[in-house]
């Protein structure tokens, strides 16, 4: 998977989590935040984004 694909997949997953948060029903905000952090703090994503930012 390319860095771009990895980043797009993570953004899409994060958007789905945020959409769930915005639904007009009760949710477990702590669980949603944990899921969001889990998606965005993946080591392979952090490395991919760093490479994209620095043109590698």
C-alpha positions, 0 to 999 in steps of 0.5 A, a space after each residue: 500500500 502506498 503512503 497516499 493510500 494509507 493516508 486516504 484510508 485513515 482519513 476515511 476511517 476517521 471521517 466515519 468515526 466523526 460521522 458516528 459522533 455527529 449522529 443525533 443519538 447517545 454515544 460513548 464519546 470516550 470510546 469514539 475518541 479512543 477509536 479516532 486516536 487508534 486510527 490516527 496514531 498508527 505508527 505506519 500512518 505517522 511514518 507515511 504522513 512524514 514521508 509525504 510531508 517531506 517529499 520522500 
